[in-house]
Amino acid sequence: MATRPLHLLPRSALLLTGPVDHPDWNYRPLLGRVQQLRFRMILDLLGDTHHRRILEIGYGSGVFLPELARRCDEIHGVDIHPHAGEVTTRLAAYGVAANLAQAGAEDLPYDDGHFDCVVAVSTLECVPRIDDACREIRRVLAPGGTLVMVTPGVSPLWDLALRMTTRVDASLYGDGRQRLRPALDRHFRPAREIAVPRVGGRPVRLYTGLRLEAL
């Protein structure tokens, strides 16, 4: 994966939008490098394609939107928190014209086929009605569109690393990580998969990245 600098919303502009949003983690020593691996995985999966419209599900503080905006003509985002207006203003101060809405992944406020790419970074494992979310993502994707996502591993190593570096317990995910991949397989076919680390298999996996096409 490329190691060029990421175009992220600066730390000073980040807004804490909820209890599971930790945008400052991206700027902490060591932890920040691990966190930013997720963004580099997304960019690797996106490749060199320039998209017409990208939707980020679970944009949080908007930290990744400046980078995604460079990959499309229009950048959109949904999140369940009520701070879309303030995040939009903070992004605009850095030249990013984002179209943000308050909505969950299970009920996306867009027409059929509106996006050619949907991005989700450590988000879908937190969605309770994951099959409904998958159906909605399929609905808003144009023919040939892709879902590009990263999700944390299901392993004692990942849980221990999370607890040691952040004091956050992985129990916050419930069984979402376990339910996610079977749901994705019911609605999408994998076009590409990458893992971090690349060796060692699922027992030591920190993140899985997927580029998926609708069935």
trRosetta pair geometry for C-beta under 8 A, 3 or more apart (Angstrom, degrees):
i j d omega theta_ij theta_ji phi_ij phi_ji
1 37 7.8 107 73 -148 161 70
1 40 4.5 88 161 152 137 115
1 41 6.7 -57 -103 -78 148 49
1 43 7.6 102 -159 73 103 98
1 44 4.9 -73 -114 -64 94 132
2 40 6.8 -156 62 -150 66 103
2 43 7.0 -74 44 110 112 129
2 44 7.4 175 9 -79 83 84
3 40 7.8 6 -95 -124 45 143
6 36 6.1 -153 -1 -156 152 119
6 39 5.7 54 -129 115 149 143
6 40 7.3 -101 -73 -67 120 80
6 67 5.6 -33 -171 -81 86 140
7 66 4.6 -118 136 123 97 107
7 67 4.5 151 64 -81 84 71
7 70 6.3 88 47 -21 149 136
8 26 6.4 -152 -175 145 162 147
8 36 7.8 -87 -51 -113 145 108
8 39 7.5 -60 -80 -110 111 172
8 63 5.2 4 -167 175 102 81
8 64 6.6 -29 -119 -92 85 42
8 66 6.2 150 -133 50 13 118
8 67 6.4 -10 -72 -28 56 112
9 13 5.1 -110 171 85 99 118
9 14 6.1 128 110 -77 114 75
9 23 7.7 -30 75 -170 114 136
9 61 6.7 -145 72 125 144 97
9 62 5.4 69 -34 106 154 87
9 63 4.7 -113 38 -121 103 45
9 64 7.9 -55 0 -12 94 22
9 65 6.9 30 -41 47 113 89
9 66 5.7 151 -59 -12 65 119
9 90 6.9 56 -158 132 133 110
9 91 6.7 -70 -99 -98 123 73
9 94 6.6 173 -124 31 73 159
9 96 7.9 -80 -85 16 95 150
10 13 4.9 82 64 10 83 104
10 14 7.5 -129 100 -28 46 84
10 94 7.3 169 2 -87 97 144
11 14 5.8 -40 -156 1 38 119
11 23 7.8 164 -128 129 61 100
11 24 6.5 68 -145 -120 101 72
11 26 7.8 -163 -88 79 88 94
11 27 4.6 7 -84 -42 127 169
13 90 4.8 144 180 -176 101 113
13 93 6.9 -164 -125 72 133 126
13 94 6.7 -51 -70 -32 176 128
14 23 4.1 -166 -161 107 135 142
14 24 6.5 173 91 -64 155 68
14 61 4.6 25 -155 169 83 150
14 63 6.2 14 -108 -81 109 101
14 90 8.0 134 -86 159 18 155
15 23 7.7 60 56 16 37 150
15 61 5.1 169 55 -134 64 91
15 62 7.8 40 33 20 99 102
15 83 6.0 -156 125 157 141 149
15 86 5.9 110 -94 120 169 119
15 87 6.0 -123 39 -84 134 79
15 90 6.4 -170 -24 -16 113 160
16 21 6.3 155 -158 93 56 106
16 23 7.1 -142 -91 22 57 104
16 61 7.1 -19 -84 -83 25 119
17 21 4.6 17 55 46 87 165
17 60 5.6 176 41 -166 134 58
17 61 5.6 -166 -13 -73 112 65
17 79 6.9 18 143 136 151 149
17 81 4.2 112 167 113 107 174
17 83 5.0 -133 -124 37 100 138
17 87 7.2 0 -80 -62 131 125
18 21 4.8 86 53 5 77 109
18 60 7.7 -113 33 -131 99 78
18 80 7.8 39 -62 79 163 92
18 81 4.9 -135 -40 -84 118 124
20 126 6.6 127 151 -126 164 155
20 172 6.6 164 -107 161 109 138
21 60 4.3 158 -131 -146 118 109
21 61 6.0 140 170 -32 127 90
21 81 7.4 -33 -21 -37 145 150
22 25 4.4 49 126 -18 108 117
22 166 7.2 28 -177 -148 171 133
22 168 7.8 -107 -45 -44 153 151
23 26 6.2 -37 -179 12 55 112
23 60 6.2 165 -67 136 101 125
23 61 3.9 -29 -60 24 149 150
23 63 4.8 169 -143 -51 109 133
24 27 5.8 -67 -165 44 56 103
24 28 6.7 68 141 -42 79 96
25 28 5.7 -43 -149 10 42 117
25 31 5.5 -89 -166 139 83 119
25 32 6.6 173 149 -87 51 60
25 35 4.9 141 124 -71 101 154
25 166 6.8 -7 -109 -103 125 121
26 32 5.2 67 170 -137 31 85
26 35 4.8 -125 -96 108 60 138
26 36 5.9 95 -149 -63 88 87
26 63 5.9 151 9 173 159 151
27 32 5.2 62 -101 -103 5 136
28 31 4.2 5 86 59 119 113
28 32 4.8 169 55 -38 52 93
28 35 7.9 84 41 2 93 133
29 32 6.6 -11 -78 16 8 108
30 33 5.9 -54 -154 27 28 109
30 34 6.9 21 152 -12 62 103
30 165 7.4 -129 108 -133 110 125
31 34 5.7 -56 -154 38 37 111
31 35 6.1 38 150 -20 70 107
31 165 5.0 152 -93 171 112 127
31 166 6.9 120 -135 -65 143 91
32 35 5.5 -53 -142 38 33 112
32 36 6.0 26 160 -15 67 109
33 36 6.0 -57 -142 41 27 106
33 37 6.9 48 150 -39 58 92
34 37 5.7 -36 -163 5 35 119
34 161 7.8 -159 -154 157 162 129
34 165 7.6 28 41 142 151 174
34 206 7.0 -104 -160 178 105 151
35 38 6.4 -45 179 15 45 109
35 39 8.0 32 135 -6 67 100
36 39 5.3 -44 -160 33 59 113
36 40 6.3 59 144 -19 76 101
37 40 5.6 -58 -148 40 35 111
37 41 6.3 41 152 -24 68 103
37 196 5.5 143 164 -177 135 174
37 206 7.4 38 91 104 150 133
37 207 6.4 167 113 21 114 147
38 41 5.7 -53 -152 32 30 114
38 42 6.7 33 150 -19 63 102
38 121 5.3 103 149 -159 124 107
38 122 6.2 -35 -140 -26 158 108
38 150 4.5 169 -153 103 89 157
38 207 5.9 -154 -93 -129 80 159
38 209 7.9 162 -145 -81 57 106
39 42 5.6 -50 -153 33 36 113
39 43 6.5 33 151 -16 66 104
39 64 5.6 -162 -110 -119 114 113
39 67 6.6 70 -173 67 123 163
39 121 6.9 7 -80 -121 63 148
40 43 5.7 -52 -147 38 35 111
40 44 6.3 42 151 -23 65 104
41 44 5.5 -52 -149 34 32 115
41 45 6.4 27 154 -15 65 106
41 150 5.1 100 88 -91 133 129
41 194 6.0 -166 -146 85 99 125
41 196 6.7 -103 -74 -23 129 125
41 207 6.3 -140 -26 122 164 135
41 209 3.8 -155 167 -68 121 148
42 45 5.8 -60 -150 40 30 108
42 46 6.2 29 153 -20 66 107
42 64 7.7 42 57 -168 158 140
42 119 6.1 59 -155 -151 129 117
42 121 6.2 -51 -56 -85 139 106
42 148 5.8 103 -148 139 78 115
42 149 7.8 2 -103 -119 94 13
42 150 6.0 -87 -58 -23 88 116
42 209 6.9 -145 -67 -138 46 124
43 46 5.5 -51 -142 36 33 112
43 67 7.1 -70 -76 160 119 126
43 71 7.9 -154 -122 -68 79 142
44 47 7.5 24 170 -67 33 52
44 194 6.4 -11 105 9 136 167
44 209 7.1 71 69 120 111 162
45 148 4.8 157 113 -148 127 113
45 192 6.2 176 -131 87 87 123
45 194 6.9 -139 -68 13 96 121
45 209 5.5 -147 -46 157 132 119
45 210 7.3 56 -127 101 151 17
45 211 4.5 176 -171 -56 109 106
46 49 6.3 -125 170 51 73 94
46 51 8.0 -81 -157 -26 111 118
46 71 6.0 -13 163 -156 150 153
46 117 7.3 56 -122 -159 98 154
46 119 7.9 -13 -73 -92 118 119
46 148 5.8 30 -70 -134 77 173
46 211 8.0 170 -69 -98 37 121
49 71 7.6 50 92 -172 64 101
49 117 8.0 144 106 -60 126 142
50 71 6.3 -154 -124 -171 56 52
50 72 6.7 162 -175 -93 65 37
50 73 7.8 78 159 -37 99 77
51 54 5.1 94 85 -55 143 92
51 71 6.0 33 20 138 97 86
51 72 4.1 -28 75 -103 90 97
51 73 7.4 -124 105 10 55 75
51 116 5.1 -168 -154 78 101 111
51 117 4.7 -74 -115 10 158 125
52 72 6.6 5 94 -158 13 92
52 73 5.3 -22 -153 29 46 118
52 74 6.9 5 151 26 59 96
52 116 5.3 85 37 6 96 128
53 72 6.1 91 -123 -180 15 132
53 73 6.8 -50 -67 63 56 88
53 74 4.5 -16 -109 69 82 107
53 75 7.9 174 -154 -85 59 23
53 76 6.4 20 -176 -1 101 115
53 114 6.5 -64 92 146 154 74
53 115 4.8 -109 103 -118 104 67
53 116 6.2 116 52 15 70 80
53 117 7.6 -179 96 39 51 74
54 68 5.5 -138 104 173 148 111
54 71 6.4 46 -32 92 151 103
54 72 4.3 -152 -5 -36 104 158
54 74 7.5 177 28 90 61 59
54 75 5.6 -13 65 -117 97 67
54 76 6.9 -178 92 33 48 75
54 115 6.7 83 -126 -157 19 113
54 116 7.7 -53 -77 65 57 73
54 117 4.8 -23 -111 80 81 105
54 118 7.5 157 -163 -95 62 25
54 119 6.0 20 -179 -7 109 114
55 76 4.6 -27 -105 81 72 106
55 77 6.8 155 -162 -89 59 33
55 78 6.9 11 -176 -1 107 97
55 108 7.7 43 176 -152 158 135
55 110 7.4 -95 -88 -25 148 162
55 114 7.8 66 -45 98 130 104
55 115 4.7 -70 -8 -94 109 159
55 117 7.4 178 27 97 66 56
55 118 4.9 -19 68 -115 100 75
55 119 7.0 178 89 25 47 72
55 140 6.9 1 8 127 160 136
56 59 4.6 90 103 -82 119 94
56 64 6.8 164 -133 87 157 113
56 65 6.5 -126 19 -90 151 83
56 68 6.0 175 -53 13 125 177
56 75 7.4 9 -5 -173 105 93
56 76 7.3 177 21 92 65 53
56 77 4.5 -14 63 -108 93 91
56 78 7.7 -174 90 28 54 58
56 118 7.8 150 -94 -166 25 57
56 119 4.7 -29 -104 74 72 103
56 120 7.2 147 -161 -84 60 42
56 121 7.5 -13 -157 4 107 98
57 77 7.7 -179 -78 -153 21 63
57 78 5.7 -11 -120 61 62 97
57 79 7.9 139 -175 -79 44 59
57 105 5.0 55 -163 -95 136 105
57 118 6.3 27 -18 -179 109 103
57 119 7.1 -178 18 84 72 48
57 120 4.6 -19 61 -93 105 97
57 123 5.5 167 109 118 89 155
57 124 7.3 54 100 -68 133 83
57 133 7.9 106 -171 -167 158 116
57 137 7.5 -58 -42 -93 149 110
58 78 7.6 -3 -34 89 37 68
58 79 5.6 92 -125 -106 32 86
58 105 7.5 -21 -37 -53 94 113
58 120 6.1 65 31 -143 114 81
58 121 7.0 -143 90 54 111 66
58 122 7.7 -130 119 85 145 59
58 123 3.2 -178 24 -120 157 134
58 124 7.9 -133 -7 -46 140 51
58 126 7.5 109 -107 54 146 124
59 62 5.4 28 152 -90 111 54
59 64 7.2 -134 -146 53 74 94
59 65 5.9 35 -156 -58 123 112
59 77 3.5 8 -32 -166 147 138
59 78 7.2 125 -3 52 101 26
59 79 5.3 -105 41 -43 74 117
59 87 7.3 131 111 153 118 156
59 98 7.9 144 -175 -175 164 145
59 100 6.7 -104 54 -122 150 109
60 63 6.7 -19 87 8 114 96
60 79 6.2 161 -56 -112 31 149
60 81 7.7 64 -128 15 41 136
61 87 6.5 -173 -167 -117 38 115
62 65 4.6 -41 -166 12 78 129
62 66 7.9 77 152 -24 89 78
62 77 7.1 -178 -104 40 80 173
62 87 4.5 151 -28 -175 129 112
62 90 6.7 150 59 82 144 111
62 91 5.2 -103 167 -66 150 115
62 96 7.8 155 172 98 122 146
62 98 6.7 -149 -136 10 123 172
62 100 7.6 -58 -87 -84 114 143
64 67 5.7 -58 -171 43 62 110
64 68 5.9 57 137 -20 86 109
64 121 6.3 105 -17 7 167 156
65 68 5.5 -58 -139 44 38 109
65 69 5.9 47 160 -32 70 104
65 75 5.9 124 -163 152 93 143
65 77 6.3 -61 -94 -47 124 141
65 91 5.9 -32 93 -119 136 136
65 96 5.9 111 122 168 105 150
65 98 5.3 1 177 -92 146 139
66 69 5.7 -50 -145 28 28 117
66 70 7.3 33 154 -23 57 98
66 91 7.1 -167 -64 -144 83 92
66 94 6.3 -44 -94 116 131 129
66 96 5.0 -104 -97 -69 72 140
67 70 6.0 -52 -165 23 36 112
67 71 7.5 24 145 -13 62 108
68 71 5.6 -65 -162 35 45 112
68 72 6.8 -4 157 12 76 113
68 75 5.6 119 110 -127 101 125
68 119 6.3 -136 -118 32 137 162
69 72 6.7 -85 -144 52 33 86
69 75 4.3 -70 -96 -27 77 148
69 96 5.0 -167 -19 -138 168 99
69 97 7.7 131 -144 47 136 58
69 98 7.0 -92 -81 -78 123 86
72 75 5.7 129 70 -71 121 73
72 117 7.3 -138 -84 48 130 122
74 99 6.6 2 179 6 102 128
75 96 7.1 -38 57 -174 144 99
75 97 7.6 133 44 86 96 59
75 98 5.2 -52 97 -115 105 75
75 99 7.0 160 92 23 51 79
76 98 7.2 138 -110 -170 25 73
76 99 4.5 -33 -107 75 78 101
76 100 7.3 163 -164 -82 54 39
76 101 7.6 0 -174 4 98 101
76 110 7.8 80 148 -82 162 138
76 115 7.2 -114 44 -90 130 121
77 84 7.9 177 90 -128 98 97
77 98 6.1 -3 9 -180 113 120
77 99 7.4 151 21 82 65 53
77 100 4.7 -15 67 -111 96 82
77 101 7.4 174 91 27 52 64
78 100 7.4 160 -85 -160 33 61
78 101 5.2 -24 -105 73 80 89
78 102 7.3 100 -155 -153 74 9
78 103 4.3 -50 -156 62 124 96
78 104 7.4 -148 147 -58 122 4
78 105 7.2 148 95 -77 128 55
78 108 6.4 -128 -29 -125 166 82
78 109 7.5 150 -103 24 129 91
79 84 7.2 169 48 -78 97 88
79 100 7.5 -15 17 -166 97 105
79 102 6.8 -46 77 -121 61 54
79 103 7.8 76 44 51 20 51
80 102 6.8 61 -153 -167 25 79
80 103 7.3 -73 -90 103 55 16
80 104 5.2 30 -84 -81 103 81
81 84 7.8 155 93 -43 76 68
81 102 7.0 -114 84 -122 35 97
82 102 5.7 16 -109 -105 51 146
83 86 4.9 -50 -173 45 89 111
83 87 5.5 89 125 -24 92 99
84 87 6.0 -62 -145 41 28 107
84 88 6.1 34 156 -25 66 108
84 100 4.0 -175 -156 119 99 111
84 101 6.0 33 -118 -106 159 10
84 102 5.4 -121 -23 -47 126 80
85 88 5.7 -55 -149 33 28 114
85 89 6.6 27 154 -18 62 105
85 100 7.9 -154 -56 79 29 119
86 89 5.6 -52 -151 34 35 113
86 90 6.5 32 153 -17 66 105
87 90 5.7 -55 -147 38 34 110
87 91 6.3 35 154 -19 67 106
87 98 7.5 -55 124 80 94 142
87 100 6.0 101 83 -70 114 179
88 91 5.9 -58 -149 37 29 110
88 92 6.3 32 153 -24 64 107
88 98 5.7 -140 -119 73 73 96
88 100 5.2 -144 -67 26 100 122
89 92 5.6 -52 -147 32 30 114
89 93 6.9 38 153 -26 61 99
90 93 5.8 -46 -158 22 34 116
90 94 7.5 10 151 2 60 103
91 94 6.2 -75 -163 47 39 97
91 96 4.0 -75 173 78 98 112
91 97 7.7 169 121 -74 110 13
91 98 4.8 11 102 6 162 122
92 95 7.5 69 -168 -61 36 10
92 96 6.6 -105 -78 66 32 59
92 97 6.6 54 -105 -94 82 55
92 98 7.8 -120 -55 22 73 81
101 109 5.6 -120 155 48 158 128
103 107 6.1 -125 -168 91 101 79
103 108 6.0 108 134 -120 141 41
103 109 5.2 -149 -76 -9 154 102
104 107 5.7 50 63 34 88 85
104 127 7.2 133 -179 -131 101 99
104 133 7.7 -89 146 -95 88 102
105 108 6.9 0 -152 -60 37 96
105 120 7.7 31 -103 -103 139 134
105 123 7.3 132 -52 141 138 115
105 124 6.8 150 -148 -109 178 75
105 127 5.0 -50 50 -111 131 143
105 133 3.8 29 123 -134 111 113
105 136 6.3 159 161 71 60 134
105 137 7.0 -6 -172 -53 100 99
106 127 6.7 156 -43 -171 94 115
106 129 4.8 49 -101 76 141 117
106 132 4.1 32 -141 112 100 119
106 133 4.9 -62 -77 -69 63 72
106 136 6.0 154 -157 -12 24 145
107 132 7.9 -10 -49 151 67 119
107 136 6.6 -118 -77 -104 18 150
108 136 4.7 138 4 169 106 119
108 137 7.5 109 -24 -75 147 47
108 139 7.4 170 53 73 120 110
108 140 5.3 -62 102 -39 147 145
110 114 4.3 -107 166 29 118 156
110 115 7.1 27 142 -22 160 100
110 140 4.8 62 84 -128 122 123
111 114 4.9 117 63 -63 76 110
111 140 7.5 110 83 -124 36 77
112 139 5.5 -81 -116 175 78 80
112 140 6.8 -122 -130 -99 31 39
113 139 8.0 -83 -34 161 52 48
113 140 7.0 -133 -21 -168 13 31
113 141 6.8 -17 -115 106 46 29
113 142 4.3 72 -165 -101 82 63
113 143 6.9 -6 -125 -14 116 67
113 145 7.7 174 -141 -16 62 137
114 140 5.1 -36 37 -164 97 86
114 142 7.3 -146 47 -51 14 88
115 118 5.7 92 108 -62 145 79
115 140 5.5 33 20 140 103 96
115 141 5.9 -51 77 -105 85 50
115 142 6.6 -151 84 -9 31 88
115 145 6.2 98 107 -146 70 148
116 141 7.3 80 -129 -157 24 72
116 142 5.0 -30 -89 39 68 121
116 144 7.3 -12 -146 95 93 87
116 145 4.6 -147 -153 -107 42 95
116 146 7.7 23 156 21 63 72
117 141 7.9 55 -86 -126 16 96
117 145 6.1 -153 -67 -162 39 90
117 146 5.5 -4 -116 63 77 82
117 147 7.8 152 -161 -94 56 26
117 148 6.3 -1 -169 4 104 112
118 137 5.3 -143 72 -151 170 102
118 140 7.0 92 -70 88 128 110
118 141 6.2 -84 -13 -78 113 101
118 145 7.3 64 -7 154 86 119
118 146 7.6 -151 34 103 69 46
118 147 4.9 -20 69 -112 103 72
118 148 7.3 167 84 26 49 66
119 147 7.9 166 -82 -162 27 54
119 148 5.2 -20 -106 72 73 95
119 149 7.0 160 -162 -82 45 58
120 123 4.3 -113 -170 51 96 119
120 124 5.0 58 143 -33 152 100
120 147 7.2 -3 9 -173 108 97
120 148 7.7 163 26 88 63 49
120 149 4.2 -2 63 -115 92 104
120 150 7.6 -161 100 34 63 55
121 149 7.2 -161 -74 -149 36 59
121 150 5.3 15 -131 48 64 104
122 125 7.2 -45 -161 31 52 111
122 126 8.0 49 151 -14 64 113
122 150 6.2 -24 -41 97 68 90
122 151 6.5 133 -101 -121 48 42
122 152 6.0 48 -119 -30 99 93
123 126 6.1 -76 -170 35 40 107
123 127 7.2 43 144 -35 74 102
123 149 7.6 -107 44 -143 93 107
124 127 5.3 -39 -154 10 50 120
124 130 6.5 83 175 -132 91 102
124 133 6.5 172 -137 120 93 148
124 149 6.2 -3 1 -156 130 148
124 151 6.5 -63 57 -88 97 118
124 176 7.9 175 124 172 53 111
124 180 5.7 108 115 -134 103 120
124 184 8.0 74 133 -68 153 109
125 151 5.2 119 -36 -149 118 112
125 152 6.8 -84 22 37 162 87
125 173 5.5 -12 141 -150 115 114
125 176 4.0 111 173 129 68 110
125 177 4.7 18 -146 -78 133 60
125 179 8.0 134 -139 59 67 82
125 180 5.0 -57 -95 -53 75 141
126 173 6.7 -91 -84 -125 70 68
126 176 5.8 47 -79 -177 27 171
127 130 5.1 117 92 -90 104 69
127 133 4.8 19 152 -38 156 157
127 176 7.2 125 43 -143 49 122
128 176 7.9 -77 -92 -95 40 108
129 132 4.0 6 138 27 114 122
129 133 6.3 137 98 -22 71 87
130 133 5.3 -52 -148 36 38 115
130 134 6.4 42 153 -22 68 101
130 176 7.4 144 -59 -146 130 81
130 179 5.9 154 20 125 150 112
130 180 6.1 -137 -147 -108 156 59
130 183 4.4 45 120 146 118 178
131 134 5.6 -49 -148 33 34 113
131 135 6.6 36 152 -18 64 102
131 183 5.3 -128 -74 -142 67 111
131 186 6.9 -21 -120 80 98 142
131 187 7.4 158 -144 -42 65 128
132 135 5.7 -53 -151 35 33 111
132 136 6.4 32 151 -18 65 106
133 136 5.7 -56 -148 37 33 111
133 137 6.3 34 154 -20 67 104
134 137 5.7 -52 -146 35 32 111
134 138 6.4 34 154 -18 64 105
134 183 5.7 -167 -31 155 142 100
134 184 6.6 -168 -107 -100 131 46
134 186 7.1 93 110 77 163 95
134 187 3.9 153 158 24 127 166
134 188 7.1 -124 -157 -20 112 100
135 138 5.7 -55 -151 37 31 112
135 139 6.3 35 150 -25 64 106
135 187 6.7 -124 -68 -120 52 139
136 139 5.5 -52 -148 31 33 115
136 140 6.5 16 161 -8 67 106
137 140 6.4 -64 -145 42 28 97
137 141 6.3 32 156 -27 64 110
137 147 5.6 41 161 -90 137 128
137 187 7.8 94 65 135 106 142
138 141 5.9 -59 -148 29 29 113
138 187 5.8 -122 -47 179 131 114
138 188 7.6 -155 -80 -70 103 86
138 214 4.6 115 -131 -121 95 126
141 145 3.4 -158 -174 81 97 137
141 146 7.4 153 -147 7 134 15
141 147 7.1 -79 -75 -52 143 82
141 214 6.0 170 77 -34 140 130
142 145 4.6 112 54 -42 65 118
144 213 7.8 -32 -150 -140 34 111
145 213 7.9 148 87 -132 42 69
145 214 7.2 36 69 -7 82 113
146 191 6.8 -61 -125 21 122 145
146 211 5.5 -5 -178 -172 133 89
146 212 6.4 141 -163 69 76 45
146 213 5.8 -45 -106 -85 77 66
147 188 6.2 -77 36 -105 127 156
147 210 7.6 8 105 108 90 100
147 211 7.5 158 82 -157 50 42
147 212 4.4 -18 62 62 98 105
147 213 7.9 -170 21 -72 79 21
147 214 7.9 96 -11 -57 105 74
148 209 7.8 6 -175 -175 78 93
148 210 7.3 -173 -144 94 42 54
148 211 5.2 -7 -104 -107 81 75
148 212 7.6 -174 -75 21 36 72
149 209 7.1 180 95 -148 44 56
149 210 5.5 -7 60 57 86 92
149 212 7.3 -7 17 5 106 115
150 207 5.4 2 -174 -176 106 120
150 208 7.0 165 -151 84 58 43
150 209 4.7 -22 -97 -97 84 80
150 210 7.8 167 -84 17 38 67
151 177 6.7 154 162 -128 116 83
151 180 5.9 -176 -146 116 164 162
151 207 7.0 151 76 -153 33 71
151 208 5.6 -16 60 60 84 92
151 210 7.8 1 7 6 102 109
152 158 5.8 144 172 176 103 143
152 162 7.8 34 -160 -67 152 133
152 170 7.9 -141 119 -132 146 112
152 173 7.6 -121 61 -78 125 154
152 177 6.4 -66 78 -106 85 130
152 206 6.9 -57 -147 170 73 53
152 207 6.0 -51 -110 -98 43 68
153 157 7.7 -7 95 71 138 93
153 158 4.3 173 70 -46 101 150
153 177 7.7 53 138 -167 19 140
153 202 6.7 167 -157 -159 108 65
153 204 7.9 -25 163 121 169 23
153 205 3.7 164 -109 101 136 85
153 206 5.3 -108 -2 -136 122 6
153 207 6.3 -93 -33 -59 85 22
153 208 6.5 112 -85 -22 70 90
154 158 7.4 -59 -84 43 5 139
154 177 4.6 163 -80 131 101 127
154 178 6.0 100 -120 -74 151 70
154 202 7.0 -8 63 -178 83 109
154 205 7.9 15 36 71 52 110
155 158 4.7 95 60 5 87 99
155 159 7.0 -155 94 -4 47 86
155 202 6.3 177 -70 154 114 67
155 203 5.3 125 -133 -164 123 33
155 204 6.3 -171 166 -79 165 15
155 205 5.9 137 -15 48 138 70
156 159 5.5 -56 -146 40 36 113
156 160 6.1 37 156 -21 69 106
156 203 7.8 -10 33 -163 86 78
157 160 5.8 -56 -148 37 29 109
157 161 6.3 28 155 -18 65 107
157 203 6.8 83 -2 153 120 65
157 204 5.2 12 38 -125 163 57
157 206 7.8 -82 110 -76 106 71
158 161 5.7 -55 -146 37 31 111
158 162 6.3 33 155 -21 65 106
158 170 7.0 93 113 -94 89 148
158 205 7.1 -22 -50 92 124 55
158 206 5.5 150 -103 -120 101 53
159 162 5.8 -54 -149 34 29 112
159 163 6.4 24 155 -16 63 109
159 169 7.8 20 -166 -164 94 58
159 170 4.0 -89 -122 6 88 146
160 163 5.8 -58 -147 39 31 108
160 164 6.1 24 158 -17 67 111
161 164 6.0 -59 -141 39 27 107
161 165 6.0 6 168 -3 65 116
161 206 7.1 -40 63 -113 157 105
162 165 6.6 -71 -141 45 20 95
162 166 5.8 -39 -177 36 61 115
162 168 5.8 -70 160 78 100 90
162 169 7.6 109 110 -136 113 16
162 170 5.4 104 64 -63 148 94
163 166 7.2 -79 -119 57 13 74
163 167 6.6 39 -166 -119 54 24
163 168 6.8 -126 -99 70 48 42
163 169 5.9 34 -98 -99 102 55
163 170 7.1 -75 -47 -17 94 86
168 172 6.6 -37 175 -4 101 138
169 172 6.3 128 84 -22 70 87
170 173 5.8 -26 176 14 71 112
171 174 7.2 48 177 -74 58 38
173 176 4.7 -117 177 45 82 108
173 177 5.3 27 152 -22 143 99
175 178 4.7 -50 -175 45 82 117
175 179 5.6 79 125 -23 90 104
176 179 5.8 -63 -141 42 30 105
176 180 6.2 45 160 -45 66 102
177 180 5.9 -42 -147 8 29 118
178 181 8.0 -65 -173 26 28 94
179 182 6.4 -71 -163 46 44 106
179 183 6.0 38 152 -21 78 115
180 183 5.9 -70 -155 38 29 109
180 184 6.2 27 157 -19 70 107
181 184 5.6 -51 -144 35 35 113
181 185 6.3 36 157 -21 66 105
182 185 5.7 -56 -149 35 32 113
182 186 6.8 36 153 -25 63 102
183 186 5.7 -54 -156 27 35 113
183 187 6.9 0 158 5 66 111
184 187 6.4 -83 -153 49 31 92
184 188 5.3 -42 -179 43 75 112
184 210 7.2 48 176 113 156 167
184 212 6.3 -104 -173 -107 111 158
185 188 7.2 -72 -100 61 20 68
187 214 6.9 -44 158 -136 78 71
187 215 6.2 -145 -180 10 30 110
188 212 3.7 30 160 173 144 122
188 213 6.2 142 -162 70 87 32
188 214 5.8 -58 -107 -100 74 36
188 215 6.2 -141 -102 -28 18 82
189 212 6.8 149 70 -157 32 75
189 213 5.4 -25 61 65 85 89
189 214 7.9 18 16 111 79 10
189 215 5.8 109 -27 -84 93 76
190 193 5.6 -3 -173 -46 137 104
190 210 5.9 -84 -124 -152 98 105
190 211 7.4 94 -162 73 64 55
190 212 5.8 -47 -102 -102 48 75
191 211 4.7 -61 67 104 105 98
191 212 6.5 174 6 -105 89 19
191 213 5.2 80 -46 -18 115 105
192 210 7.2 157 85 -155 57 44
192 211 4.4 25 47 38 96 111
193 208 6.7 -20 -164 -171 98 96
193 209 6.9 151 -158 84 48 58
193 210 5.5 -8 -105 -103 76 73
193 211 7.9 -138 -64 26 42 67
194 198 7.6 -44 -169 -102 79 89
194 208 7.6 155 82 -160 46 50
194 209 4.5 -8 60 60 92 110
195 198 5.8 128 79 -112 85 42
195 205 5.5 -64 -166 -130 114 114
195 207 7.2 168 -153 90 50 56
195 208 5.5 -17 -105 -107 78 68
195 209 7.4 -159 -73 23 33 76
196 205 7.2 100 75 -158 44 71
196 206 5.2 -50 104 60 91 104
196 207 4.7 15 48 51 108 94
196 209 7.7 54 -9 -12 98 104
197 200 5.7 54 76 22 113 124
197 204 6.5 -22 38 120 108 109
197 205 7.2 -131 38 -113 58 51
197 206 6.9 71 -18 8 63 102
200 203 6.8 -108 156 68 90 83
200 204 3.8 -43 143 53 136 130
200 205 7.1 177 93 -58 101 63
201 204 6.8 79 66 29 58 85
201 205 6.9 -83 131 -39 32 102
202 205 5.1 -43 -133 4 39 125
205 208 6.3 27 166 -55 136 88
